[in-house]
Amino acid sequence: MNTLKEYRESKGVKQLAVAEHIGVSRATYAKYEDNQESMSIGQAKAVCEFLGCSMNDIFLLRNVN
């Protein structure tokens, strides 16, 4: 599973660009990267849309036993 930060960085996108897209400050978005489960579903969908990925790519666990 990629973290939100890893996926954003792999796309070469700055935190500020994502923050502006979802309507929060860069500091708030940085906190989401540290604790991505604290985002609302709407914000998570908007981030994924902006980064061109699916919710599964970032928010769902893989290889759960």
Backbone bond lengths (Angstrom), bond angles and torsions (degrees), N, CA, C in turn:
res aa  C-N    CA-C-N  psi(-1)  N-CA   C-N-CA  omega(-1)  CA-C   N-CA-C  phi
1 M - - - 1.453 - - 1.528 109.10 -
2 N 1.291 116.82 131.53 1.455 121.82 172.54 1.512 109.06 -81.85
3 T 1.301 115.51 143.68 1.454 117.82 171.34 1.521 107.70 -83.00
4 L 1.288 115.45 164.34 1.458 121.21 177.65 1.527 110.42 -56.42
5 K 1.314 116.76 -45.01 1.464 121.50 -179.69 1.529 110.75 -63.15
6 E 1.326 117.25 -46.54 1.467 120.57 -180.00 1.526 111.16 -59.71
7 Y 1.310 116.40 -43.26 1.463 119.62 -178.68 1.526 110.64 -67.00
8 R 1.326 117.12 -44.38 1.466 120.35 179.20 1.524 110.71 -60.46
9 E 1.325 116.29 -46.44 1.462 120.03 -179.12 1.520 112.03 -64.37
10 S 1.340 117.11 -36.11 1.468 119.94 179.32 1.523 111.64 -65.14
11 K 1.329 116.53 -23.91 1.462 122.19 177.96 1.525 112.21 -89.68
12 G 1.343 117.15 -6.96 1.455 121.45 -179.59 1.515 113.79 71.30
13 V 1.327 116.16 30.00 1.470 121.80 -177.32 1.526 108.85 -102.84
14 K 1.310 116.38 138.16 1.463 122.42 178.21 1.533 110.52 -81.40
15 Q 1.332 115.37 151.61 1.461 120.34 177.46 1.521 111.21 -55.63
16 L 1.314 117.41 -41.19 1.459 121.07 -176.64 1.525 111.53 -60.67
17 A 1.305 117.92 -38.84 1.468 120.79 -179.96 1.524 110.95 -63.39
18 V 1.325 117.05 -43.12 1.467 120.54 179.22 1.525 109.49 -67.86
19 A 1.327 116.24 -43.90 1.465 120.58 -179.70 1.524 111.23 -58.03
20 E 1.317 116.68 -46.00 1.460 120.21 179.57 1.530 111.01 -63.33
21 H 1.323 117.07 -37.50 1.462 120.61 -179.92 1.527 111.99 -63.20
22 I 1.338 116.40 -38.03 1.473 118.52 -178.11 1.522 112.72 -96.53
23 G 1.336 117.11 0.67 1.459 120.56 173.40 1.511 115.79 78.65
24 V 1.345 116.83 34.91 1.462 121.05 175.77 1.522 108.81 -128.91
25 S 1.319 116.55 169.14 1.463 120.02 176.65 1.527 109.48 -74.10
26 R 1.328 115.33 162.76 1.460 118.99 177.68 1.530 110.23 -63.17
27 A 1.330 116.57 -37.27 1.466 120.77 179.62 1.530 111.21 -62.94
28 T 1.319 116.83 -41.61 1.465 120.55 178.02 1.525 109.89 -64.70
29 Y 1.324 116.72 -43.85 1.464 119.36 178.51 1.533 110.89 -62.32
30 A 1.333 117.45 -39.45 1.465 120.64 178.07 1.527 110.35 -59.56
31 K 1.328 116.59 -37.98 1.470 120.10 176.91 1.523 110.63 -65.25
32 Y 1.325 117.21 -36.52 1.468 120.28 176.61 1.528 111.05 -62.80
33 E 1.319 116.92 -36.06 1.460 118.90 178.37 1.519 111.19 -67.06
34 D 1.320 117.36 -31.74 1.464 121.26 177.35 1.523 111.99 -77.02
35 N 1.328 116.39 -27.56 1.469 121.61 -178.20 1.524 107.88 -144.38
36 Q 1.323 116.21 72.42 1.458 120.10 -171.64 1.524 113.78 -63.95
37 E 1.313 117.92 -17.86 1.457 120.70 177.61 1.528 112.01 -70.71
38 S 1.338 117.11 -13.15 1.461 119.78 -179.25 1.527 113.22 -82.36
39 M 1.329 117.69 -6.81 1.465 121.37 177.90 1.523 109.92 -74.00
40 S 1.315 115.76 150.94 1.467 118.82 172.68 1.531 108.49 -74.50
41 I 1.311 116.34 162.27 1.465 120.58 177.62 1.536 109.94 -60.38
42 G 1.314 116.57 -41.03 1.461 120.56 179.54 1.524 111.99 -61.78
43 Q 1.328 115.92 -42.60 1.464 119.40 178.24 1.518 111.02 -66.16
44 A 1.321 116.66 -41.53 1.462 120.28 179.23 1.522 110.72 -61.63
45 K 1.323 117.22 -43.01 1.469 121.03 177.97 1.520 110.82 -62.64
46 A 1.339 116.56 -42.25 1.465 120.86 -179.58 1.525 111.03 -64.67
47 V 1.326 117.41 -40.85 1.466 120.87 177.95 1.523 110.18 -63.47
48 C 1.308 116.62 -45.65 1.460 119.88 -179.81 1.527 111.56 -63.01
49 E 1.312 116.56 -40.35 1.459 120.63 176.82 1.533 110.03 -61.31
50 F 1.320 116.19 -45.33 1.459 121.64 -179.00 1.527 111.54 -63.36
51 L 1.342 116.90 -40.17 1.465 121.28 -177.85 1.529 112.86 -85.84
52 G 1.326 116.87 -8.29 1.461 120.14 178.81 1.519 113.61 73.18
53 C 1.318 115.90 41.26 1.462 120.42 178.77 1.525 109.24 -133.78
54 S 1.304 115.80 173.10 1.459 119.27 176.45 1.526 109.12 -98.49
55 M 1.303 116.01 162.02 1.468 120.94 176.64 1.532 109.64 -58.70
56 N 1.324 117.22 -35.34 1.460 121.00 179.89 1.526 112.06 -61.07
57 D 1.324 116.77 -33.41 1.460 120.62 -177.97 1.521 112.54 -62.29
58 I 1.316 116.95 -30.75 1.459 120.31 -173.24 1.526 113.60 -117.02
59 F 1.311 117.17 -38.72 1.465 119.28 -167.27 1.524 116.20 -103.26
60 L 1.317 118.41 -8.31 1.466 118.71 -179.66 1.522 110.28 -109.09
61 L 1.306 115.36 139.17 1.461 121.25 178.86 1.520 110.59 -73.41
62 R 1.294 115.44 149.01 1.471 121.25 174.86 1.502 109.05 -117.63
63 N 1.297 116.07 158.70 1.466 122.84 176.80 1.524 112.15 56.65
64 V 1.307 115.59 42.94 1.456 120.10 176.37 1.514 107.80 -80.92
65 N 1.326 116.20 126.68 1.480 120.61 -178.63 1.497 110.58 -98.15
